[in-house]
Amino acid sequence: MIENFKINSSEIDKIKKISKEERNFRINNLNFFNEKGFPNKRQEDWKFSDLREIVQKNFKKLNVNKVNSKVKKINLIKDFDHNYIEVVNGELKSSNFKHEEKNKIKIKNFKNDNFLQESKDNPLICLNHALSDKGYHIEIEENYKFKKALIIYNLFTEDLKENILNSRNKIKIGKSSELHTIDLVINDSKYKFINNVYENIILENNAVYKNICIQNEKNDGYFHKFSKNKLASKSKYSSFIFPSGSKFNKLDLEFNLEGEDSECNLQSASFLNKDDHQEIKTKMNHLAPSCKSYQKVKNVLSSYGKGVYQGKIYVKDIAQKTNAYQLSKALLLSDNSEFNSKPELEIYADDVKCSHGATSGNVDEDSIYYLMTRGLNRKESVKLLIDGFLSEVVDMIKSNSIKKFVRSKLQGQIHGY
């Protein structure tokens, strides 16, 4: 059991090519993490996901030593044509933009820019600020629309065991440009480890960004991501999240709608069982007039699975004509499963349309009976109802080939029920 876990400042000295100013910034963040430790339920943002207790129960030790990022060739998806980058244990290894005009795309390794502007209230963010030294930075120039999707293959190698990985990624989409990405997690490790990511996404005027996040298969990884998203005027962001698969997964997503007529659409569907623990926490900040946001989170939980959704909509006083919607739904298959929902509205404008809701319940026995009278057994009937409940989100994906790929991954998880 881990108690009073602390990291020596000598780990920062191992990071190459940093200025004295950046080193001091990293030291201050590390000191904050060492003082606070892993977040626990006393902190409002972690009241349903006590990471300190989770780490103490599941890890005998933890280390921040560098890991070997060499890997054999990744098996690329054959279902549809795509561009790709390969990220191994958080480190950018290769990229291929064969379907695009390469002069319109910039990609490079991690760079800790504008670090002094970052906040310090989350110990895991501070840990990332202190130790992150790998990741990727993608920038799309103005007036360019990707012809094919970009798949980000996030591979975690089999030699990972009780490591803490810290990486930092940034995507910037220029004015009137468009990018579609698929974040695919492939975990070859049979052991437990922690992956801690800080992500920064910037959409300039009229930019469009569509993203899908999905796990290749079930694994024993413990994942945390903080994502900070900035939307300029008339930009559009949509995200489909299918986070089932990892043992622990918390997505802390902040969206700042800073330009008029910007739009954000976030939908999620997951199936959790066998002690899986997943949380999606969102903060949708409406900071300009005439912006729209839509959130729908659906969870199916069984066998001690635990799901959490914390969603806050904030509307600034100048953000008139705001249209914001938020809904979470949970289907509980077992008396041992648990779902916690905390929707919030904080509104300072008077000409707005905002709503939120949360529902949870058991599988409808009448529906099960109906399906069983049509020749299915009980387990097959429940699986069919689960698939129908989650498919509402999958069906919102426009590309038929990508929709088919996502559905196959999600159904593979459901059929493990």
N, C-alpha and C positions, 0 to 999 in steps of 0.2 A: 504494500500500500504506500502511496506517495503522500507525504505530508511536508508542508513548508518548502515546496519546490521553488528553487531560485536558480538564476542563471548568472554566471560570472561575467563581468564586463570584458574579460579577455576575449570573449567570443566576437565582440565588435572589432577588436584589433585584427581579426582574421579577414575582415572585409577590405578589399583592395580599393585604392583610388578614391578615398573620401576626404573631403576637406575637414579642417578643424571644426568649423561651424556645424557640419553635418555630424561629425563624431559626437559633439556635445549634445546635439539633438537626439541622437540614438541613445546615448548614455542616460539622458533625462527620461526617455520613454522606458528604457529597461529598468531604471530605478522605480518608476511608477508600477510596472508589472510586478517586480519583486516585492514591492510593498503591498499591493492589493492581491496578488495571486490570481488564480483562475476565478472568473466571475461565479457568483453563487446566487441563491434565491433571495438574498437580502437586497440585491439590486433589482429594481423594477423591471428592467429589460430582460432579466434572466430568472424571473420568479417561477416560470414553468419549466425551465431547463437549467437545473443547477449543475453547471459544468464542473465545478470543483468536486462535488460528490461523484459525478460520473467518472471523472479521471481517477479519483482515489479508488473507486471500485474496480476499474478495468485495467489499470496500468500498475505494474510493479516498479517501473522506473521510466524515465524519459530522458532523451538526449537531443542536443541540437547539432550534433556532429554532421559534417558534410557527408552526403551519400553518393554512391556511384551512380551517375546518370547515364551510363552506357547501356544500350539496349539493342537487341536484335530488331530487325525491321518490323514495323507495325503493320498489321494486316488492315489494309485500307478497305473502307466500305465499297462494295461493288454495286449497290442498289441504284445509284444515280451518280452522274458526273458532278465533281466538286473540286474546289481548291482546298488546300489544307495547310495547317502548320502542325508540327509535332512538338509537344511540350512534355518533357520527362522529369518527373519529380519537381515540377514547377519551373524547370529551366527550358528556355526555347532552344530547340535542337535543329530544326529545319523548317523550310516553307516551300510551297509550290503554288504559284498563281498562274498556271498554264492556260487558264481560260480567260485571263484578264489582260488589260494593258498595264504592264508592270510599272511603267513610269508614273502611273497614277497612285501607286501604293508605296508606302514606306513602312518597313518593318525592321525593328531592331531589338536588341536585348534590353533587359531592365535598365531603367534610369530613374533615380530617385529625385525627380524635379519638384519644385515648389513644396519641399518637405516641411518648411517652417510654418505653412498655412494649415497644417493638419491639427485636428482636435485630439484630446487625450482622455476622454471619459470611459472608453472601453478598454479593459486590460489586454484583450486579444489584439485590438488595433495597435495599442502601444507596443506589444510584443512584435508585431509585424513591422512597425516603424523602426524598432531597434535592430532587428536581425534580417529583414528581407534584403536579399542581394541577387535575386533572379526573377525572371518573368519576361513579359514581352510588351512591346509598344507598337501598336498598329495605327497608322494614320492614312486616311483616304482623302485625296485632294478634292477640290470643289468640282461640282458638275460631273461626277462619274458614278454610274450605277453598275454594281457587280453583275456579271452575266450569270454566274453560278454561285451557289452557296459556299461559304467557307467553313469547313469542319475543323474545329480545334480539338485534336486528339490529346487528351490529358492522360498520360500513362504514368502509373505508379508501379515501380519495379518490385520484384519478388524479394529483394534483400532489405526492404523496409521493415523495421521491427522496433516499435516504441520510439520512433523518431518524431520530432516536431519540424515540419517544413513551413517556411514562411516565404511567400512570393507576392509579387506586386505586378498587376497588369493594367494597361491603359489602351483604350480604343477611342480614337477621335475621328468623327465623320464630318467632312467638310460641307460647306453650303451646297444644298440641292443634290447631295450624293446619297447613295443607298447601299446598304450592306446587310446580308443575311448570314448569320452564323449558327452553328450547332456545336455546343460544348458537350463533348462525349468523354465521360470518365471511364477509363479502362484500368482496373486495379489487379495487378498480378500478385500482390502480396497476400499471403495467407495469415498475416499477423496484424496486430492493431498498431495504428500510427495516427498522428494528428496532422491535418493539412489546414493551414491558416492563410487565407488569401485576402488581399486588399485590391479592389477593382475600381477603376475610374473610367467612366464612359461619358463622352462629350458629344452632343449633337448640335451642330450649328444650324443656322436658319434653313428651313425646308428640308433638312436631312431626315432620312428614314433608316431606322435600325430595327431588325427583327432577329430575335434570338430564341433558340431552343436549348434547354439544359436537360441532359438525360444520362443515366448510368447504364453502362453496358450490361452489368449483371450485379448480383448481390455480393457484398464484401464486408470486411470488418474495419473499414476506415472510419475515422472521426473527422468530419469536415466542418469548417467554419468559413464563411465568406462575408465580408462587408463590401457592399457595392454602392458607390456614390455616382449618381447619374444626373447630368445637367442637360436640360432641354431648352433650346432657343426657340425663337418665334417660328410657328407653323411646322415644327419638327414633330415626328411621329415615332414613338418607341413601342414595340410590342414584345412580350416575353412569354414563352410557354415553358413551364417548369415541371419536370417529371422526376422528382428527387428520390423516389424509392430506390432502395438498393444498399446504401451505406448504413452502418450500425447507428451512427449519429450524424445529423446534418442540420446545421442552422444557417439560414440565409438571412442576413440583415441588409435590407434593401432600402436605400434612400433615393427618392426621386424629387428633383427640384425643377418644377415647371416655371422657368424664368422668363420665357417669351410668350407673347400673346398667341392664342390659337394653337398652342402645343397640345399634344395628346399622348397619353400613356395607357397601355392595355396590358394587364398582367393576369395570367391564368395558370393554375396549377392543378395537377391531378396526381395522387400517389396512393400506393397500397402498402400498408405497414403491418408487419407481424413479427413474432419471435423476438420481442424486446427491442425492435427498431424504435428509434426516437428521432423525430423530425420537427423542426420549427421553421416557419416562415414569418419574418417580422418585416413589416413595410411601414414606411413613413412617406406619404404622398403630400408634398408641399406645393400648394397652388399659390404662386407668388406673382402672377400676372393675370390680367382679365381674359375671359373667354377661353379658358383651358378645360380639357376634358380628361378624366381618368376613370378607368374601369378595372375592378379587381374581382376575380372569382377563384376561390381556393376550395378544392374538393379532396376529401381524405376518406379512405376505407381502412379500418383498423381492426386487427385481430390478434389474439395470442400475446397479450401484454404489450402490444404496439401503443405508442404514445405520440399523438400529433398536437401541434400547437400552432395557432395563428394569432399574431398580434398585428393589427392593422390600424394605422392612424391617418386620418385625412386632416390636413391643416390648410386653412384658407385665410390668406392675408387680407387686410382691410381693402386693399386696392384691387383684389382679385374678383371683381364683379363678373357676373355671367358664368361663374364656375359651374361645371356639371361633373359631379363625382359620385361613383357608385362602388359599393364594396359588399361582398357576400362570401360567407364561408359555410360549407356544408360537410357534415361528417356522417359516415355510415359505420356503425359499430357492430361487429360480428361476434363479439365475445364480451362477457361480463368483466373480463380482466383488461380490456382495452380502455383507453382514455383519450379524450380530446378536450383541449382547452382553447377557448376563443375569447379574444379581448378586442372588440372593435371600438374605435374612438373617433369622435369628431371635435375639431376645435376651429370654430368659424368666427371670423371677425368682419365679414362682408354680409350685406343684407340681401343682395340680389343673386342668390345661388340656388342650385338644385343639388342637394347632397343626401345620400341615404346609405345605411349600412344594415346588415342583418346576419344572423348566425342560426343555423339549425343543426340538430344532431338527432339520430335515432337508430333503431334497429332495422334489420331487413324486414320487409313487409311479408308476413306469413301467408297472406292471401295470394300474393304474387308467386311465392314458392309453390304453394299448393297448385296453382294454375299450371305452372310449368311441369310439375310432377305428373299431373293428369295428362300431359302431352308426351309422356314417355321418358322424361329426364329423371335421374335420381336427385336427392336433395343437394349433394355437393355440386353437381353440374348446374343445377338451378341457381344456386347462390353465385357461382362463378359468372353465369350469364347476367345476373342482375348487377354484379360488381362491374362487369365490362360495360354494361349500358350506362351505369352511373358515371364512370370515368370517361367514357368515350365522348361525352358532350364537349370536353375540352379538346380532345384530340381532333374532333371533327372541325374545329375552327382553323386548323392548319390548311392553307390553301393548296399547296403543292401535293398532288396525289402520291408521288413517289416518296416524299419525305413523310407524309402522313402514314403511309403503309409501313415505313421503317420504324417510326415511333410507336405505332400500334403493336408491332411485333415484339418490341422490347417491353412494352407495358404489359402485354398479355403474358409474356414469359414470366413476369413477376407475379401476376395474378394466379397463374396456373401452379405456382409453388404453394398456393393456399392449401 
